[in-house]
Amino acid sequence: MNTIVTNNDIDRRQWKTLLESSQTASPFQTPEYYDFCKQLSFIEPFVFGVTVDNQLQGIILGYFIAEGNGVKRWLSRRAIIHGGVLLSEDIIPSALETLLKYTIKSLSSRAIYIEIRNYFDYSKYRNIFEQIGFKYEPHLNFHVNTPDTDTAFANLSTTKRRDIRIGIKNGAEVITNPTQNEISEYYNILSDIYKHKIKLPLFPKEFFEKLVESPFGKFFLIRYNGAISGGSVCLELKNRRLYEFFVCGTDRKLRNVFPSTLATWAAIEYAAKNGFSYFDMMGAGKPNDEYGVREFKAKFGGNLVDYGRFSYICNPILFAIGKLGLSLIRQINFLKI
């Protein structure tokens, strides 16, 4: 019998057992991440599970988020599920179907759309998602194998190996236990890039200030001449995989330092030294779209994969209005810069 369990009703011992055995486990589906999200003021987490004969077989963990106030906030309401669905290897189709249908029913009144960002291959379950109403959209990513540091370094492009050597020689250093002031320096760089270059919403600084205190948050900030010049912010699934959530640097302002490259390499090196199977770069854009970040990520020796995303439009009319409205708002803000 398939039974839905939610939030505090989920047996955490079974949850952790599922994480240990599942091939679709990431830090974004852990009890610790759920507890972390509950501390944040700008998102509201949710978690749903499905049991079969009282055994936990699947978990969906995500959060509600919206930007701004008034109309903008109303039109940007969405539910984001990082990593995909946490599944047991022997989950039966009806159990996954039950979990997905409950997710849609529970989220549809509060979100305009639901987006599941897959970090694993869900192709054998795709027909179940689509039968329920989810749409599959291609989306690329890089997985960098990290068997050991020598192999990982050798797999980098020639230019990346050179840039790392030059940056270290010129005095750049990696900071793995940053102070709150150093996190503020990093956030100022990142937010400037999101505002002027990426032109997408960025989590408030609160996320980074609290992530550094969590057991799964890993920071690799680059300090040069006494100031933070960039860094990589990651989440780890202990002894298994490391995920790069954010990376940035003042590469164009600093000659021969290469903070973005040094930060990403520091994270890859950490994964290699600690027995992680691979380093997940968490996205490389859509296959047919030009994406400069993809070119940067491609030089770290990773395997290009396309695990895509599943999206469900809860309110098609508001989705269409919101898409047009937010596009106009971004254009207006761009003209003000």
N, C-alpha and C positions, 0 to 999 in steps of 0.2 A: 504494500500500500504506500502511495506517495503522499507525504505530508510536508507542508510548508512550516518552517520555523523562522522566526525573525529576531533580530537584535539580541536582547539578553536571554532569550529562550534557546539560543543555539548552544549546544554542549561544547564547551571550549576544548575539552580533551579530545573529542572526536574531530573538532576543527583542526587542531594541531596534527592529529594523526593523518588527516586528509592532506594537509600541506606537505607532510613528510613523504607521502607516497605518490602524490599527483605530479604528472608531467606538465601541468599548466599552473604551477605555483609561482607566485611572485610576491614581493613585499607588499604589493597593493591589495592582497587578499588575506592579510594576516590579522589576527585579533589586535595585535599591537598597533597596526596602521589604523584600524577602526577607532581604537581608543585615542590615538593621536588626532585624528580628524575631529573627534568630539570636542577637543580643546580649542579648535580654531573658530573664530567668530564669523568668518566670511563664507563658510560652507556648512552644510548640514548632511552628515553621512547617513547612509542606510546600509543594511546588510540583510539579505534573505538567504535561507538555506532550504534544501530539500532532502528529506530522509526517505529511505526505502526500508520498510520493516525496522524502523528506529535506528538505522545506520545512515549517517550523514554522507550524501553522495555528491552534493554540489553547493557552491557558494557564489553569490553575486554581491560584491561590495563596491559601493560608489558614493557619490555625493551630489547634492543639489548645489548649484552655483548660479549667480546672476551678477551683472555689473550695473553700477550707477544707481540712480533713483528714478522714481516715477515711471514714465512710459518706457524708457530705456531698460530699466530693470525688469519690467513686466515682459518685454519682448526678448530678453536674453536669458530667460529661465531655462535651464537644461540640466539633465542628469548625466554625469560622466562616470564611466566605469573603466578604470585603467587596468590593463593587463589581460582582460578577458574574464571568462567564467572559470572558477576553480572547480575542476571535475575529477571524480574518481575514474580510474581506468576502465572500470566495468559499469559505468552509469548506464542505465537503460534509457532508451529514447523518451519514454513517457515521463520519466523523472525530469529530464532536461526540459521537456515541453511544459510540464507543470511549473517549473521554476521560472521559465521565461514568461509564461502567461501571467503569473502572479506579479512579476516585475513590472510588466506593462500596466496591469490593473492598478498597482499601487502608486506608480509614478505619473501616470497620464494626467491626473488632475493638477499636478504641481509643476510639471515640466512640459515645455513645448516640444522637445525632442529628447531622445535617449541615444547616447553614443557609447558603444563598447569598443575600446581601443585594444585590439588583439596584439599580444606579444608572443603568441604561439600559433601553431598551425591548427585551425579549427575546421579544416576543409571537410572532414568526415561528418561534422555536425551541421554543415552549412544549410542543408536542405531543411533541417528542423527549424533553424532560425528564420529561413525565408518563408516556410509554410505558415509561420505565426505572424509574419508581417515585417520582419527586419529586412533591410536592404544591405547587401554587401557592397562595399566600396574599396577598391584597391588602395593600399597604402604601404610604402616601402619602409624598411628598417635595416640596420646593420647589426650583426652579431660578430663580435671580435673574440675569437678563441683565445683562451689564456692558460695553456698548459704549463707554461713557465715563462719567466721574464725574458730569457734569451730568445725564445721562439717568438714571443709577442713583439719584441723590439725588431727582430729580423723581418717580421711581416709588415712593418711600417714602410711607407714609401721612402725613397731615398731622401727626398726633401724634408720629410717629417723627422727622420733620424738626424739629419744635419741641423734642423732648427732646434731640436731638443738639446743637442750638444752645445750649440751656440748660446742658447738661453741660459743654460746652467753655467757655462763658462763666464758669461757676462754678469753673473751674480744673482740671478733669479732663484728664489727658494720656495719650496712647497710648504704650506701651512695646513696641517690636518686637524688642529684643535684651535680654531679661530676664536677670538674674543667677540663680544657683541659689537664693538666698534669696528672690527675688521669685517664682520658680516654686513654692517651698515655701508662700509666702503664698497663692498662687493655688490650690494643691492643697488647702490646708486649707479654703478656701471651697467648692471643688467637692466634696470628700469629705463635708463636712457636709450639703450639699444631697442627695447620693446616699444618705446614711444616713437622713436624717430626712424627706425629701420624695419622692424618686424611688424609694427602697427597692430599688435594684438594685446588683449588684456594680460596682465601679469598678476600673480598672487601678491597680496600685500606682504610687507616685510615680516609680519607676524609669523608667516609660514616658515621662513628661514630661521628666525630667532628661536622658534620652538623645535624645529627639526634638528638643530645641532645638539639639543638636549635629549633626543630620542635614541633608543638603542640601535636603530637601523639607518639613521641619517649619517652620511659620510661627506665631509667637505675636503676639497683639495684646492685651496686658494693659493694664488701666486703673489708673492711679495717681492717688490723690486724697489730699491732705494728707499726702503722704509714705508712704502705705500702698497696697498692691494691693487693689482693691475688686472685681475681676472680670476677665474676659477671654475671648477666643476662641482656641482652639487648632485649627489647620488643617494640612492636607497639600496640597501643590500638585503638579499635573502641569504642568511648566514651560511657560509661555506658552499653556496650554490651559484648565485648570479649577482652581478652588480649592475644597477640601472642608472644611467646618466639622465637626470631630470632637467638640469639646466647647465649650460656652459657659456661663458662669454669672456671677453678680454679686450683690452685697449691695444690690440695688435697694430692698428694703423698709427697710433700716437707714439708707440715705443719701438724704436728701431732695434732689431736684432735681440728681442726678448721673447716674442711669440708666446704670450701668456695663455691663450686658448689652447694651443698645442701642448704646452707643458702641463696644463691642468688635466687635459684628457689623458695624456700619457701617464700622469701620476695615478689616475683612477684605474687605468688598465694595469699598471704595474702592481697596484694594491690587489687587484683581482687575481693576478698571476701568483703573487706571493702567498695568498691566503687560500689557495685551492679551489677558486671559483672556476666553473666550466667555461663561462664566457662573460663578456662585457656587453650589455645591451645599450645601444645608443638611442633608443626610444624615439625612433621616427626619422624618416628621410624624405618625406613629402609624397605627393601623388606621382605615379609613373610618368604621366605625360606632361607634367608641369615642370618648368624650370625652377630649380631650387638650389640656390648657392650653398646652403648649409650641407646639402648632399655631397657636393664636391669636396668640401672640407672633411666630412666624415669618411668619405671613400678612401682617403689616404692613410687610414689607420689599420688597413689590412683585414677588415671585416668581411663577412659573407653577406651579400645583399639578399634580403628575403622580402616577400610580399605576403604578410598575414592579414592585411586589410583591417577594415573596421565594419562593425554592424551598427546600423542606425535605424531608429524607429521614430517616425514623425507622429507625435501624439495629437497635435493640432495643426493640420496642414495650412489653414488660413492664417493663423498667427505666425506660423513658421515662414510663410511667404512674405508677410508684412514685415516681420522682424528682420529677415535677411536683407530686404530692400532698405529698411530704415537704418539698420546698423551700418550698412554700406555707405549710405548718405552721411551719417554722423562721422564715420572715419574720414570721408573725403573732406568734410567741413573742417574737422580737426587738423587734417593735413594742410589745408590752406592757411590755417592760423599759425603754423609753425614758422 
